């Protein structure tokens, strides 16, 4: 899975062969995999994106400012299906997901790609 993060005119790509990604602003005690710092409108533990039975999903984890999927607020709505065309807005950060094949991505890179959104 590759995620393109756009924040205040800066675009970065982050990728991993993992099938579940917790996103938010990292600190010493959080299990965040995708760190969306320095966006202060993103909660410490904001949400998650994961693969389940061949489909991709997103869920807001009770963030303080919510998550928008294609302009629609999903906070409190449970898991929502994702497609490659979807646009996710978290704080002032926009996320676009390139699902790819996690194993192909890991093989292609030879390691985890970590161009973090910081």
Buried (B, 14 or more C-beta within 10 A) or exposed (E): BBBBBBBEEEEEBBBBBBEEBBBBBBEEEBEBBBBBBEBEBBBBBBBBBBBEEEEBBBBBBEBEBBBBBEEEEBBEEEBBEBEEEBEBBBBBBBBBBEBBEBEEBBEEEEEEBEEBBB
